[in-house]
Amino acid sequence: MGRTALENKPQSGISLIEVMMSAFILTIALMAIAMTMVRGMSSMFYTQEQLIAKQKAREGLESVFTARSTQNITWAQIQNTTVSGGIFLTDFQPIRGMGADGIANTSDDASEPIETITLPGNDGKFGTDDDEVRALDQYERKITIGNVLNSQKQVDPDIREMTIEVRFKLNNVWHSVTVSSYISRFA
């Protein structure tokens, strides 16, 4: 009844709005993928720094145990400097080479240089020309030694608690790793 063939044909094709919506969804998806990749890369770098911090915390712990076991220091010295006779500095200290006493975070460490570590270069292998030597100038360690109470709520004279905290600065934000252990008077 007066209709043309063009009017009877169903419409097909993509409208401009559908194209714009598809482009918008694709943009959101690509941005999410890019953000995930950036987050993954930063997490990978953070993990490396955290591993270094854990090792430096354990190193501090082991230096105290070794000094006690070899009897290089007395039981009275295994305390912070706030206690009479204690040798461990009370605040965060730069991670330096251990001084003449061979113990971390004591006053004789101040004359030692900041520690350095060697990391593998781009090839991922140690001992090649591209290895990276890096100073640990963004790392600090604090050793806290406290008393332990026995079952009668009195200070146990033969056991102390050691807490070693290592903090490091990454992207101007401090992160920390803490290791705790008990040490006894007896080796």
N, C-alpha and C positions, 0 to 999 in steps of 0.2 A: 503494500500500500504506500507507495511513495518512498520507501526506504532504499537507500543506495547500498551497494555491496560493501562499501567501506563501513557503513554504520552497523551492518550485521556481523562483521568480523570481530572476534574478541580481541581486546587490547593486550599487547605483550610488550616486553622490554623492561628496562630498569629505570626507575624514576631518579631524579637528582637527589631526593631525600634519602633513598636507599643507598646510593653511592656514598653520601656524606656520613651516614650512620656506620657503614662498613669501614670507612676510613678512620672514623673516630674509635671504633672498637679495636681495629688493628693498631692504632697509635697507642692505646692504653696497654694492649698486650705487649708491644715492643718495649714500652717504658718499664713494664714489670720485669721483663726478661733482663733488660739492662741493669735495673736496680738490683736484681738477684745476683748478677755477675759481679757488680761492684761490692756488694755485701760479702760475697764469697771470697773475693780477693782480700778485703780488709780482715775478714775472719782468719784467713790463712796467715797473714802477717801478725795478727794478734796472737795466734797460737804459737808462733815461733818465739815471740817475746815472752809469753807466759811460760814456755818451756825453759827458757834461760833463767827466768825468775825462780822457778821451782828448783832448778839445779843449784842456784846460788843460795837459796834458803837451806837446802839439804847440806850444802858445803859448810855453812855456818854451824849447823847442828853437829855435823861430823867433826868439825875442828874442836868443839867443846868436849865431845866424847873421847876423842883421841888424846887431848891434853889431860883429861882425867885418868884415862887408862894407862898412860905412860907416866903419870904422876909428875908432869911438868908444872902443874899448879896444885894448890891445896884445895880442899873442899870449901874452906872459907872464902877462897877467891872466886868460886863459881857463883857469883852474884853480880848484880848491877852495881855501878859506882855509887849509887845512892845509899848503899849499905857499906858500913865500915869494912874495908878489906876487899870489896868486890872490884873486879877488873873490867867488866863489860859496860861499855858506854850506853847511856840510856835512851838516846834519841836516834833517829835515822842517820846513818852514816853513809857516805859514798862507798861503793864497793871497790876497795883497794886491795893490793897485794897484802898478804898477811905479814906483819912485822917480824921481829926477831923471835917473838914467843910462838909464832906459828898458829896463832888463834885469831879468828875473825872478830872484828868490832872491839878491839882493845885500843888503848891510847897510843901504842907504838905503831899502829897502822897508818897514822896521819902522815908519816914521812914517805910512805910507799906511793907509787903511781896508781892512777885509776886502772883497774884491770881491763884487759882486752881479750876478745875472743876471735877466733878465726872461723868464718862461715864459708861454706862452699859457694863458688861463684855461679855464673849462668849455666855452666855445664853440670852442676849438681854434684861435683866430685871434689873431695879434699886433696890438697897437695898439687894443685895445678896452678898455672899462672894467674887465673882469674879469681882466686880466693879473695874474700873480703875480710880484712882485719878491722874490727870495730871496737872502739872504746865503750865501756859500759858506763858512760857518764850520765845516762838517764835512769840509772838504777841506784837504789839506796836500800840498806839493810838495817834492821833493828832487832837486837836480841834482848828479850825480856825474860828474866829468871825470877820466879816467885816461889813462895813456900806452898807446901801441900799440907792440908789438915788430915790428921788420922781419924779413926773412928770415934775418938773422944773429943773431937773438934779442937784438938791442940795441934800446934805446928809439929810436923814430923821432922826431926833433925837430920834424917838420913835420905830424904827424897826432896827433890825440887822439880818444878815444872818449867820447861823452857819453851818459849814461843819465839819463833823466828819469822819475821815479816819482811818480805822484799817487795818494794813497790817500784814501779817503772812508769815513765811518762810516755804516752803514745797519743799523738795528735793533741797535745796540750791537756790531756786528761790522765790523772793518776789511776793506775790499776795496781792491785796488790795480790800477793800469794802468801799464805800463812802455813807454816809447818809447826806442829807441837809435839813434844815428847817429854817423858819423865827421865830424870837422871838421878842415880843413887850415889851415895858416898862410895860404894864398893864397886870396884872394876870387874 
